[in-house]
Amino acid sequence: MNIKSRLKVMLFLQYFVWGSWLVTLGSYMIKTLSFSGAEVGMVYSSKGIAAILMPGIIGIIADKYIPANRLYMICHLIGAASLFYATTVTDSTTMFWIMLINAMAFMPTIALSNSISYSSLSQYQLDSVVNFPSIRVFGTVGFIIAMWSISLLKFELSSMQLYIAAGCSLVLAAYSVTLPKIPVNKTAISTSWMSKLGLDALVLFKKPIMAVFFLFAMLLGAVLQITNTFGNPF
């Protein structure tokens, strides 16, 4: 199997994991576990918290200490374990903490999967600008097929969606071992923590066009999360 096909499989599985529960977990928590709307919203807020905190931190670790594909494997193992445990949870507070652990492991894998793709294509002398879009679309395909599968199998109100996501995450963790090794950069670079975490990019908001873009992106993101959380229960 050539490297492009291998990356397509990785991205398909990456988003299949997410699509297995992201849109239907709200229905499971409301209809099966009898959580209130506020409790479901609290559980889903874990994604936003993790998305703010973890990608920058994991990115530093991947750059300097652990190859990206190995870190990717570790994150998915943690994600699989948390999803398996989530199938046994029946109270909202515990569900929040378990899904926060899952989100802290899963959210960085989105960026890591991109980094692995770019680096692997580069190792095979393939232009990422030309080749990556046709690879990345398989992530979207995986997400859609996962949602269809959960609905058609009538698992929307069942913890089986979490079992499927956890099993797929385990498969992906094992599969990531077969991908090309991504070298780390151990060369000392004198940069501030603000720069390492990408916070120095905030200076871009001085440009009105960037401030407007950020505002509308934030509003769109808010609508998307409301849809993910309550669209299926509705």
Summary of the structure (lengths in Angstrom):
residues: 234
radius of gyration: 18.5
end to end distance: 42.8
largest distance: 54.0
contacts: 726
relative contact order: 0.19
helix: 77%
strand: 0%
